[in-house]
Amino acid sequence: MYANLSKTIKEFDVSYRKGRAKISDQEFDSLVRNLKRIDPNNSYFHQNKVLPSMGNGNYEEFLETLLPDTRLILTPKIDGCAVGLMYTKGKLVKAITRKGKDKTEALKTIKNIPHKLPINIDIQIRGELYGHGLIPTKSQALAGGHLRKKIPTGDGLSFCSFEILNSELNKHTQLIQLKKLGFEVPEHKFTNYLSEVDIYRKLWLEGKLFSSYPMDGFVLTVNSRKLQKQLYQYQYAIKC
């Protein structure tokens, strides 16, 4: 039974990454939670994913782990392909997918990814490759197709940066620094009141929050870097 469920999840995952989702996000997350419950050591949970993942599912449980005045940042959960960029002395030297595949040359074709930064630093950046003005599934398909092409052009795609992986700065300061370095950063909102999260969720479902992005939800991130280190999970994806 475990093997069949694991196989089904992997097949659905592959279809989703190719932009041909066969079930809804909620249905997929439910299957993953069931597999985690009955077979927590399944190989699906130990894939070579070198970029950090985030929690999803029951976000109320995540909020219950936080103090009432915890400062949160809300950003769009852009639907595309997760990408990591590595700069050495300010020069782009490597770009990888979530699973660690080297796609440096493909990412160098994306017009809003700087090849050289204005300062001489070593920095690692996480973000999302996505398609302009597309629905989520088409954005993901375009980004995934670009990474698979032998001769990619980058047409219609942008990179939105979310996080400096090797930084001790808080989330908001990271976004400020990324923008100064020439990267696109996401629209974002702040809240110190956990009760406001449901209000933001309602606004998003009504198309009144982060509507310019191909998104399938939004992300809650604890702003404090110090607190992030103390938490098992410091960012959480909220879907419809």
N, C-alpha and C positions, 0 to 999 in steps of 0.2 A: 504493500500500500504506500509506504514512504517513497519507494523508488518511483512509482507512478505519479505521485503528487509532485515530487522533485522534477521529474521529466517534463510534466505539464507546465510548471512554473518557468522552467528554463526556455521552453518553446514559446510561451507567451512573452517572455522577456526579450527574446531575439526578435520576435515579430514587432514588438513595440519599438525597439531600437532601429528597426528598418522603416518606421513610420506607418506600420500596418497593424495597429493595435486590434486585437480580437476580442478583448473584454475591457470593461471600464477600469479606471485606476482603483476605485473602491473594491471591485471584485478581485483585482490582482493583489492588492494589499491584504485582503482577507485570506487569500490562499497562502501568502507568505507568512502571515501570522500563525495560521494553522500548522504550517510546516515547522515553524520555529518552536511551536508548542510541543509537537510530537517527535520532532527530530532536530533538536537544537544544534547538533554537530554535523548536519548535512553539508555536503561540499558546496552547496549554493551560497552558504553564509561565509565561506572561506575562499572566495575568489580573489584573485590578485588585483584588488581595486586600490590603486595607490592614491587616489584623491579621496578626501574625507566624505563620508555620507552623512545624511541627517535622518533624524527620527521621523516617522510618519504613522498615521493611524489615529489613536485617541489623544488629541492634543490637550484635552482637559487634564489628563494624567500628568503630562509634562508640566503644565502650569501649576499643578498642585505641588510640584517639587520646589517651586520658587517662592521667595518671600513676596508679600503683597506689593512692595514698592520697587521690585526689580525692574530696572530700565531695559526695555526691549526695543529692538529695531525691526520693523516690518519691511520686507523687500519682496518684489514679485518672484514667483517660482517660474522662471522662464523655461519654456519647453524647447530644448535644442539638444546639444551634446556638451557634456562637461569637459573642460579642457584645463590643463595646467601649463603655465609658461614659466620657464626658468631663464633668468638673466644673470650673466656673470660680468661684473664690472660695467653694468649698464647695457650690455649687448645680449640680444636674444640668442641663446645657444641651444635651447631645446623646448619642444612643445609636445605634450603627451595627452592621450585620452584617459578616461577614468581607469581603464585597466592597464595603463602604463605603455601603450603602444606609441612609438615615436612617430609623430605627424608634423615634424618641424617645417618641412617644405610646404606642406598643405596649409599650415597656419600662417606662413609668411605671405600668402596671397590675400589674406584678410586685410582690407584697407585700414581699419582703425586699430590694428595691432602694431604698436611701435617696434621697429627693429632695433632702435637705439634709444635709451632713456636719457633725459637731460642731466642726470647725475650718475656718478661712477659707483654703483652699488651692486651687491648680489641680492637678488630678490626672487621669490617664488610666488606666483599669482594663480589663484583659482577663479574660473569664470565659466561663462556659457557661450557657446557658438550658436547663433540663432538666425532665423530668417525674418527680414523686415515685412511687416504688414500681412503676415500669414497666420492661418489658424494653427494651434499648437501642433497637431499631427503633421502638417505640411512643413512647419518650421523644423521639426525634429528630422523629418525625412530629408529635407534639403541639406541640413548640417551633416547628417550621417552619410549621405551620398557624397558630399564634398570630401569627407575624410577617407572615403574608399576609392575615390577617383585616382587614376594614375597621373592625369594631368589636370589638377583642380585649378579653377579660376577665381574662386571666392565671390563670384557674382551673387548679389542679393543677400550676403551674409555679414553679420557684425559680431564682435566679441564684447560681452558685457562682463566687467570684472567685479568680483564680490569680496575677495578676501586675499590678504597677504599671509601666506602660510607660515613663513618664517619670521613673523612679527610679534612683538609683545604689546602692540598698540591695541586700544579698544576698537570695536567694530566701526563706530562712527569716524574716528580719527583715521582708520585705515581707508575708508571711502574717500575722505578728504585728500589723503596722500596719493591715492590712486588717480584721482582726477587731476591733481597737480602734475603727475607724471605723464599725463596725456591719454589715460584710459577712459573709456566710457564706464560710468558707474550707474547702478540702477536708481530709479526713484525710490524714496524710502520715507517711512513715517516712524515717529517715536510714540511710545506709551509707557507710563509708569503704573498704569492701572490694568491689571490682568483682566478685569471685567470688560475693558474696551475691545479686547480681541474679538469677541463675538460681533461687536458693532462693525469692526473693520471687515470681518468675514461677510457680513450682510452687504456691505457696500461693494465688496468685490463681486459677489454673486449678482448684484444689480448692475454690474459693469461700470461702477463709479470709482473704482480704485485700480490704479496701474493698468488702465485699459489699453495703453499704447503697445503693450507687449503681448507676444503669443505665450500665454501663461495658463497653467492648469492648477493654480493655487498661489499661496504666498508663503513666505518663510519668516518664522519668528527666530530672532537671534538675541541671546543675552549680550548686552553691550560690553559689560566689564570683562576684560581679559583675565583678571584675577579670578573672578567667579567662574568663568568658563573652565578654568583648570580644575576647579573643585567639583564640577558637575560631570556626570557620566555622559549626558547629552546636553549640549548648549545651543543647538539650533534645531528647529522642528518645522516640517513642511505641513501646511494645512491645505487640504484639497476639498473640492466640492462634495 
